[in-house]
Amino acid sequence: DVKVTQSSRYLVKRTGEKVFLECVQDMDHENMFWYRQDPGLGLRLIYFSYDVKMKEKGDIPEGYSVSREKKERFSLILESASTNQTSMYLCASRHRRDRTLNTEAFFGQGTRLTVV
Amino acid sequence: QKEVEQNSGPLSVPEGAIASLNCTYSDRGSQSFFWYRQYSGKSPELIMSIYSNGDKEDGRFTAQLNKASQYVSLLIRDSQPSDSATYLCAVNIGSHSSASKIIFGSGTRLSIRP
């Protein structure tokens, strides 16, 4: 079974704090993704990584950065947390099979972040 | 134009009927399409993937793909109360790039009424 593990299920942080969300997968997947999910907006892509040390911006990267120093771990960093970053954060990973037929993504359990 | 669009619902269907969920996408080069189900408070889980035009059946679920119309749908036959969830359409964007990504629609909330 694929396992994608996020470091925290619930997190409460103060405005202005630097926040780290960690995600680890155990299936040697090349691709990893960070999404946030808000009511009525679905999953929006923040950043993704297609290999170690490689990263690409998604649709809403402002206020976030990422780090992928090892293949199994993908970290999302909120440089200075703000209340509008209160959300559910979902990490996902997948194997990149070939250039035309991309496989599905597997999700972690999610981190509900509240910024006060 | 959004990259992946779905009707947000809610879609209410009587138990035992067919539920039909629809999705359109903007990237003509997309080759990989996915349907996820998400229960309240849980993470999305894959129901089906589809890569070729036509229908793909798995139990009570049928995914349909029409690349010419940039349209993908999910049919759920003999709907059960346990099918009540949010259904997310996902499309792989930038298929021929090493940096291809998965983009989700906003989801359709499905409710099966007894």
Boltz contact constraints between the chains, C-beta under 6 A:
constraints:
  - contact:
      token1: [A, 42]
      token2: [B, 104]
      max_distance: 6.0
  - contact:
      token1: [A, 42]
      token2: [B, 105]
      max_distance: 6.0
  - contact:
      token1: [A, 42]
      token2: [B, 106]
      max_distance: 6.0
  - contact:
      token1: [A, 42]
      token2: [B, 107]
      max_distance: 6.0
  - contact:
      token1: [A, 43]
      token2: [B, 104]
      max_distance: 6.0
  - contact:
      token1: [A, 48]
      token2: [B, 101]
      max_distance: 6.0
  - contact:
      token1: [A, 50]
      token2: [B, 98]
      max_distance: 6.0
  - contact:
      token1: [A, 50]
      token2: [B, 99]
      max_distance: 6.0
  - contact:
      token1: [A, 56]
      token2: [B, 99]
      max_distance: 6.0
  - contact:
      token1: [A, 99]
      token2: [B, 96]
      max_distance: 6.0
  - contact:
      token1: [A, 100]
      token2: [B, 31]
      max_distance: 6.0
  - contact:
      token1: [A, 100]
      token2: [B, 95]
      max_distance: 6.0
  - contact:
      token1: [A, 101]
      token2: [B, 32]
      max_distance: 6.0
  - contact:
      token1: [A, 101]
      token2: [B, 51]
      max_distance: 6.0
  - contact:
      token1: [A, 102]
      token2: [B, 32]
      max_distance: 6.0
  - contact:
      token1: [A, 102]
      token2: [B, 92]
      max_distance: 6.0
  - contact:
      token1: [A, 102]
      token2: [B, 100]
      max_distance: 6.0
  - contact:
      token1: [A, 104]
      token2: [B, 34]
      max_distance: 6.0
  - contact:
      token1: [A, 104]
      token2: [B, 46]
      max_distance: 6.0
  - contact:
      token1: [A, 104]
      token2: [B, 49]
      max_distance: 6.0
  - contact:
      token1: [A, 105]
      token2: [B, 102]
      max_distance: 6.0
  - contact:
      token1: [A, 107]
      token2: [B, 43]
      max_distance: 6.0
  - contact:
      token1: [A, 107]
      token2: [B, 44]
      max_distance: 6.0
  - contact:
      token1: [A, 109]
      token2: [B, 43]
      max_distance: 6.0
  - contact:
      token1: [A, 110]
      token2: [B, 43]
      max_distance: 6.0
